[in-house]
Amino acid sequence: MEELQIREQLDVPKEYRPSKQEALSRHEINIQFMSRGCVIRVGCKTIPFSSTEEAIAELQKYFENPYDMQESWYKQLI
Protein backbone atom coordinates (compact mmCIF):
# COMPACT_ATOMS: atom_id res chain seq x y z
CA MET A 1 0.00 0.00 0.00
CA GLU A 2 1.02 3.54 -0.50
CA GLU A 3 2.21 5.49 2.51
CA LEU A 4 -0.78 7.85 2.29
CA GLN A 5 -3.26 4.96 2.40
CA ILE A 6 -1.49 3.47 5.40
CA ARG A 7 -1.51 6.85 7.17
CA GLU A 8 -5.24 7.23 6.48
CA GLN A 9 -5.97 3.75 7.83
CA LEU A 10 -3.97 4.46 10.98
CA ASP A 11 -5.60 7.90 11.28
CA VAL A 12 -2.19 9.60 11.28
CA PRO A 13 -2.53 13.29 10.42
CA LYS A 14 -0.93 14.41 7.17
CA GLU A 15 2.13 16.60 7.35
CA TYR A 16 1.27 20.19 6.50
CA ARG A 17 2.69 21.18 3.13
CA PRO A 18 2.39 24.82 2.08
CA SER A 19 1.33 25.79 -1.41
CA LYS A 20 4.03 26.71 -3.91
CA GLN A 21 3.27 30.44 -3.59
CA GLU A 22 3.17 30.24 0.20
CA ALA A 23 6.55 28.46 0.30
CA LEU A 24 8.08 31.02 -2.09
CA SER A 25 6.84 33.95 -0.02
CA ARG A 26 8.37 32.63 3.23
CA HIS A 27 11.88 33.88 2.50
CA GLU A 28 13.40 36.85 0.76
CA ILE A 29 15.94 35.97 -1.93
CA ASN A 30 19.01 38.12 -2.61
CA ILE A 31 21.65 37.49 -5.26
CA GLN A 32 25.10 39.05 -5.00
CA PHE A 33 27.31 38.57 -8.03
CA MET A 34 31.03 38.25 -7.38
CA SER A 35 34.04 38.40 -9.67
CA ARG A 36 33.56 34.64 -9.98
CA GLY A 37 30.18 33.06 -9.30
CA CYS A 38 27.69 34.49 -6.87
CA VAL A 39 26.21 34.23 -3.40
CA ILE A 40 22.50 33.62 -2.94
CA ARG A 41 20.85 34.44 0.35
CA VAL A 42 17.52 32.73 1.07
CA GLY A 43 16.13 34.06 4.31
CA CYS A 44 19.03 33.94 6.78
CA LYS A 45 20.97 31.23 4.93
CA THR A 46 23.76 32.14 2.51
CA ILE A 47 24.77 29.73 -0.25
CA PRO A 48 27.88 30.35 -2.40
CA PHE A 49 28.05 29.16 -6.00
CA SER A 50 31.23 28.95 -8.05
CA SER A 51 29.38 29.79 -11.27
CA THR A 52 26.28 31.76 -12.16
CA GLU A 53 25.09 28.83 -14.28
CA GLU A 54 25.10 26.57 -11.23
CA ALA A 55 23.25 29.21 -9.21
CA ILE A 56 20.61 29.70 -11.91
CA ALA A 57 20.05 25.93 -12.13
CA GLU A 58 19.52 25.72 -8.35
CA LEU A 59 17.20 28.75 -8.37
CA GLN A 60 15.16 27.15 -11.14
CA LYS A 61 14.78 24.01 -9.03
CA TYR A 62 13.79 26.22 -6.09
CA PHE A 63 11.12 28.06 -8.10
CA GLU A 64 9.69 24.78 -9.41
CA ASN A 65 9.50 23.08 -6.02
CA PRO A 66 10.27 25.54 -3.21
CA TYR A 67 9.10 23.42 -0.28
CA ASP A 68 11.27 20.40 -1.13
CA MET A 69 14.28 22.62 -1.90
CA GLN A 70 13.88 24.44 1.42
CA GLU A 71 13.79 21.10 3.22
CA SER A 72 16.88 19.93 1.32
CA TRP A 73 18.78 23.13 2.15
CA TYR A 74 17.78 22.95 5.82
CA LYS A 75 19.27 19.46 6.02
CA GLN A 76 22.49 20.56 4.30
CA LEU A 77 22.95 23.77 6.26
CA ILE A 78 22.06 22.60 9.75
N, C-alpha and C positions, 0 to 999 in steps of 0.2 A: 504494500500500500504506500501511497505517497505520504510524505511527512504531514501535509496539511490534513489529510483524511484521518490520520492517527491522532493528531492534535484535537481535531473536532470530536472524535470518539472519546477521547480522554477528558474532554472539556477544558483543555489548556487554552488560555487566552492567546490570541495572535499577538505577535510582536508589532508594536506600532511602527509604521513605515510612512514617513511624510511623502507628500506628492513631490514631483520633480521640481515644480516652482517653489514650493515651500523649502525644500532642501537647498536650492540655489540661493534663496534669499536669506539663509541663516548666517552666511559669512561674506564679508567684503573681500573682494579679490583685487590685489595690486600687483602690477608687473613692473619690475625695475630692470631695464636692459643694461648690461655691463659691456665692457670691451670685448668679452667673450661669453656668450650665453646670457642668461638672465636669472633673476631671482623672483619667484612668485610667492606672494604672501596670501594665504587663505585664512581669514580670521587672525588668530595669533600665531599660526604656524608658518614658518618660512622654509621654502623648498628651493634649493639651488639646482639649476640645469646647466650643463656644459654647452648646450646648443639651443638656439631658439626653436629649431625644428622639433627637438625632443620636448621642449616646453609646450609647444603648440599641440603636439600629439597628446600629451597628458591633459591639457586643458580641454581638448575635444572629447576625450573620454569622460572628463568631469562633467561637461555640459550634457552629454548623452545620458549619464547615469550618476548624478551627483551623490545620492545617498550611499551607494556602494563604494564610490571613490573616497568619500569622507571616511567611511568605516575602514577602508584599506589604509588610508593615510594615518588615521588614529593608531592603528596597530603598528605601523612602521615608525611613527614618531614618538610613541610612548615608551 
